[in-house]
Amino acid sequence: MIEILKIGFLHLTLIDLIDILVVSLIIRQLYMWMKGTIAAQIFLGLLFIVLLSFVSGLVNLKLLNWLLRLVSDVWIIAFIILFQPELRRVFRLIFKPSVTAVIDEIIEAVGEMSQKQIGALIVIPRQTGIRSIIETGVPIQAKVTKELLLTIFFPRSPLHDGAVVISGDRVEAAACTLPLSAQSRIGNFLLGTRHRAALGLSEISDAIVIVVSEETGTISVAEAGKLTRGLSPEGLRKKLLAELQAGDKTPKEIFEEVSQSE
């Protein structure tokens, strides 16, 4: 075993150095995921106790070491109980949901709503934050499913008259209010409130907004201030897959790819 450092009772080998580096990277990543939340402050406190416990173990301070282990056990339990929302957010970042699975649920719901002429407005945020939009609605925080979307947009539902915001595999909020576009007509097509709302949000953010017309069942997508109408469920699926996995492609290139594939 290669010994790198020896100071009194402290012997540091190459394996020890790699071990310390890996643990440090894990701790740093966890802190970055929690940064800006109360959980981050508690996490730092827990790290301090663990470090102090390690040092006390090295110098054989038995009573202090026992006390610190007891405190850290209680601290961990309190951390888990008090900060479940932050921990769920961390785990959703670590174990990212399948994009395809989420899109399939959206497509099935949109396809059925199109057939039954049920109006819908679905927002998929990307890089631009839309927290102010989410806060106008009713918090949901539930997994995206076809059944949930159909229930929300059912005409007699108290939440149907507004937009749903989807982030990852969760429906964050329903009945959200979107800013209306100043445009009231595109060519010969007179824009209704849902289409103006979809366009309005797409003009001020990079969100993808899906619209199902209550009058005709037509499926449309608003993005970057542009409205694409008359998409089939399969065409919408291809577009969403392309958009959410597009990398550096421009919206124009993706629209052209989708048009050519239909």
PLY file of the C-alpha trace (Angstrom):
ply
format ascii 1.0
element vertex 262
property float x
property float y
property float z
element edge 261
property int vertex1
property int vertex2
end_header
0.00 0.00 0.00
1.44 3.38 -1.05
1.76 5.69 1.98
1.45 9.37 1.07
1.51 11.05 4.48
2.42 10.07 8.03
1.92 12.47 10.96
2.05 10.79 14.35
-0.84 8.33 14.49
-2.24 9.58 11.14
-1.29 7.44 8.14
-2.65 8.53 4.75
-2.48 6.09 1.81
-3.50 6.51 -1.82
-6.72 4.55 -1.15
-7.52 6.85 1.78
-7.00 9.87 -0.47
-9.36 8.47 -3.13
-11.90 7.63 -0.40
-11.79 11.20 0.95
-12.10 12.66 -2.56
-15.16 10.55 -3.44
-16.92 11.34 -0.16
-16.12 15.06 -0.58
-17.63 15.09 -4.08
-20.79 13.33 -2.85
-21.17 15.79 0.04
-20.60 18.76 -2.30
-23.22 17.51 -4.77
-25.77 16.92 -2.02
-25.18 20.43 -0.70
-25.57 21.94 -4.20
-28.92 20.18 -4.59
-30.09 21.53 -1.23
-28.54 24.99 -1.59
-31.00 27.78 -0.88
-33.21 25.69 1.43
-33.37 25.37 5.21
-32.33 21.74 4.77
-28.91 22.91 3.52
-28.23 24.65 6.85
-29.25 21.54 8.80
-27.09 19.42 6.49
-24.03 21.59 7.25
-24.71 21.24 10.99
-24.89 17.47 10.61
-21.60 17.43 8.71
-19.94 19.42 11.49
-21.12 16.92 14.11
-19.91 13.97 12.01
-16.50 15.62 11.52
-16.20 16.40 15.24
-17.18 12.81 16.04
-14.47 11.53 13.68
-11.80 13.71 15.32
-12.88 12.70 18.82
-12.64 9.05 17.77
-9.08 9.56 16.52
-7.92 11.06 19.84
-10.01 8.53 21.81
-12.32 10.96 23.64
-14.80 8.24 24.56
-17.44 10.28 26.38
-17.50 13.05 23.77
-17.59 10.47 20.99
-20.58 8.69 22.59
-22.42 12.01 23.05
-21.78 13.09 19.46
-23.01 9.75 18.06
-26.20 10.13 20.09
-26.74 13.71 18.86
-26.04 12.78 15.22
-28.59 9.90 15.37
-31.28 12.27 16.65
-30.21 14.94 14.12
-30.59 12.53 11.18
-34.11 11.50 12.28
-35.13 15.14 12.73
-33.61 15.99 9.35
-35.68 13.31 7.58
-38.93 14.22 9.38
-38.72 18.00 9.07
-37.39 18.30 5.55
-39.23 15.69 3.51
-40.13 18.15 0.68
-36.48 19.11 0.14
-35.38 15.48 0.29
-38.02 14.51 -2.29
-36.71 17.27 -4.53
-33.16 15.93 -4.17
-34.20 12.38 -5.00
-36.18 13.56 -8.04
-33.00 15.26 -9.27
-30.91 12.14 -8.66
-33.41 9.70 -10.15
-34.77 11.67 -13.06
-38.06 10.35 -14.43
-38.27 8.81 -17.88
-39.13 11.59 -20.34
-40.83 9.08 -22.63
-43.10 7.75 -19.87
-44.26 11.26 -18.92
-44.86 12.21 -22.55
-46.87 9.02 -23.14
-49.20 9.94 -20.26
-49.65 13.45 -21.67
-50.29 12.17 -25.22
-52.89 9.63 -24.08
-54.74 12.32 -22.12
-54.51 14.91 -24.93
-55.65 12.34 -27.52
-58.75 11.45 -25.50
-59.55 15.11 -24.76
-59.19 15.90 -28.47
-61.68 13.17 -29.38
-64.17 14.32 -26.75
-63.55 18.03 -27.44
-62.50 18.77 -23.87
-60.54 22.01 -23.64
-57.08 21.81 -22.09
-54.01 23.96 -21.49
-50.79 22.19 -20.46
-47.51 23.98 -19.72
-44.12 22.25 -19.75
-41.47 24.69 -18.43
-37.84 24.45 -19.49
-35.01 26.84 -18.56
-37.04 29.99 -17.88
-38.51 30.05 -14.38
-42.29 30.50 -14.21
-42.76 30.39 -10.43
-45.03 33.46 -10.55
-47.34 31.56 -12.94
-47.38 28.43 -10.76
-48.30 30.51 -7.71
-51.52 31.71 -9.40
-52.87 28.15 -9.41
-53.77 25.41 -6.97
-50.80 23.26 -5.80
-51.13 19.61 -6.85
-47.68 17.97 -6.58
-48.84 14.63 -7.95
-47.37 12.22 -10.48
-48.39 12.87 -14.09
-50.97 10.35 -15.24
-53.57 10.30 -17.99
-56.33 9.90 -15.39
-55.19 12.90 -13.36
-55.07 15.18 -16.41
-58.51 14.01 -17.59
-59.92 14.62 -14.11
-58.47 18.14 -13.90
-59.79 19.20 -17.33
-63.20 17.54 -16.97
-65.62 20.40 -17.78
-67.34 20.22 -14.37
-64.09 20.16 -12.44
-63.40 23.36 -10.44
-59.82 23.26 -11.77
-60.54 22.88 -15.50
-60.59 26.58 -16.34
-56.88 27.34 -16.36
-53.50 25.81 -17.15
-51.74 22.80 -15.68
-47.99 23.12 -15.12
-45.91 19.93 -15.43
-42.36 19.75 -14.12
-40.45 16.48 -14.47
-42.94 13.73 -13.70
-45.12 15.92 -11.44
-48.16 18.09 -11.97
-47.06 21.09 -9.93
-50.27 23.12 -10.09
-53.61 23.41 -11.85
-55.95 26.32 -12.66
-52.95 28.57 -13.30
-53.47 31.96 -14.98
-51.33 32.70 -18.03
-50.68 36.13 -19.58
-52.72 36.76 -22.73
-50.96 37.52 -25.99
-51.74 40.81 -27.70
-52.41 38.79 -30.88
-56.07 38.02 -31.43
-55.82 36.50 -34.90
-53.34 34.39 -36.88
-54.24 34.57 -40.54
-57.92 33.65 -40.77
-57.88 31.92 -37.40
-59.45 33.89 -34.57
-57.65 33.09 -31.33
-59.70 32.03 -28.31
-58.69 32.68 -24.73
-56.78 29.39 -24.35
-54.75 29.98 -27.52
-53.98 33.58 -26.55
-52.90 32.41 -23.09
-50.63 29.74 -24.61
-49.09 32.26 -26.99
-48.74 34.83 -24.22
-46.64 32.53 -22.03
-44.56 31.35 -24.99
-43.73 34.98 -25.80
-42.13 35.60 -22.39
-40.60 32.18 -21.64
-39.18 29.09 -23.35
-42.04 26.89 -22.06
-43.90 24.51 -24.37
-47.66 25.03 -24.11
-50.13 22.44 -25.40
-53.68 23.53 -26.24
-56.73 21.39 -26.94
-59.61 23.33 -28.46
-62.96 22.91 -26.73
-64.81 23.85 -29.92
-63.03 21.60 -32.44
-60.75 19.27 -30.48
-57.78 20.57 -32.47
-54.37 20.05 -30.85
-51.98 23.01 -30.98
-48.56 23.84 -29.53
-47.29 27.32 -28.67
-43.57 27.94 -28.43
-41.31 30.96 -28.84
-44.29 33.15 -29.77
-45.40 30.76 -32.56
-48.55 28.63 -32.69
-48.61 25.30 -34.57
-52.13 23.97 -35.10
-53.61 20.69 -36.29
-51.13 18.27 -34.74
-52.08 14.63 -34.41
-51.36 12.88 -31.08
-48.46 11.07 -32.76
-47.17 14.32 -34.26
-47.36 15.94 -30.81
-45.49 13.00 -29.30
-42.66 13.28 -31.84
-42.42 17.01 -31.25
-42.28 16.71 -27.46
-39.66 13.97 -27.66
-37.60 16.10 -30.04
-38.00 19.25 -27.92
-37.25 17.71 -24.55
-34.25 15.79 -25.90
-33.18 18.35 -28.49
-29.97 19.67 -26.95
-28.76 22.54 -29.08
-31.32 22.30 -31.89
-33.41 25.39 -32.59
-37.24 25.35 -32.42
-37.35 25.95 -36.19
-35.19 22.86 -36.93
-37.35 20.70 -34.65
-40.63 21.90 -36.23
-39.20 21.09 -39.68
-38.14 17.59 -38.55
-41.61 16.92 -37.11
-43.34 18.19 -40.27
-41.17 15.99 -42.50
-41.83 12.89 -40.36
-45.63 13.18 -40.58
0 1
1 2
2 3
3 4
4 5
5 6
6 7
7 8
8 9
9 10
10 11
11 12
12 13
13 14
14 15
15 16
16 17
17 18
18 19
19 20
20 21
21 22
22 23
23 24
24 25
25 26
26 27
27 28
28 29
29 30
30 31
31 32
32 33
33 34
34 35
35 36
36 37
37 38
38 39
39 40
40 41
41 42
42 43
43 44
44 45
45 46
46 47
47 48
48 49
49 50
50 51
51 52
52 53
53 54
54 55
55 56
56 57
57 58
58 59
59 60
60 61
61 62
62 63
63 64
64 65
65 66
66 67
67 68
68 69
69 70
70 71
71 72
72 73
73 74
74 75
75 76
76 77
77 78
78 79
79 80
80 81
81 82
82 83
83 84
84 85
85 86
86 87
87 88
88 89
89 90
90 91
91 92
92 93
93 94
94 95
95 96
96 97
97 98
98 99
99 100
100 101
101 102
102 103
103 104
104 105
105 106
106 107
107 108
108 109
109 110
110 111
111 112
112 113
113 114
114 115
115 116
116 117
117 118
118 119
119 120
120 121
121 122
122 123
123 124
124 125
125 126
126 127
127 128
128 129
129 130
130 131
131 132
132 133
133 134
134 135
135 136
136 137
137 138
138 139
139 140
140 141
141 142
142 143
143 144
144 145
145 146
146 147
147 148
148 149
149 150
150 151
151 152
152 153
153 154
154 155
155 156
156 157
157 158
158 159
159 160
160 161
161 162
162 163
163 164
164 165
165 166
166 167
167 168
168 169
169 170
170 171
171 172
172 173
173 174
174 175
175 176
176 177
177 178
178 179
179 180
180 181
181 182
182 183
183 184
184 185
185 186
186 187
187 188
188 189
189 190
190 191
191 192
192 193
193 194
194 195
195 196
196 197
197 198
198 199
199 200
200 201
201 202
202 203
203 204
204 205
205 206
206 207
207 208
208 209
209 210
210 211
211 212
212 213
213 214
214 215
215 216
216 217
217 218
218 219
219 220
220 221
221 222
222 223
223 224
224 225
225 226
226 227
227 228
228 229
229 230
230 231
231 232
232 233
233 234
234 235
235 236
236 237
237 238
238 239
239 240
240 241
241 242
242 243
243 244
244 245
245 246
246 247
247 248
248 249
249 250
250 251
251 252
252 253
253 254
254 255
255 256
256 257
257 258
258 259
259 260
260 261
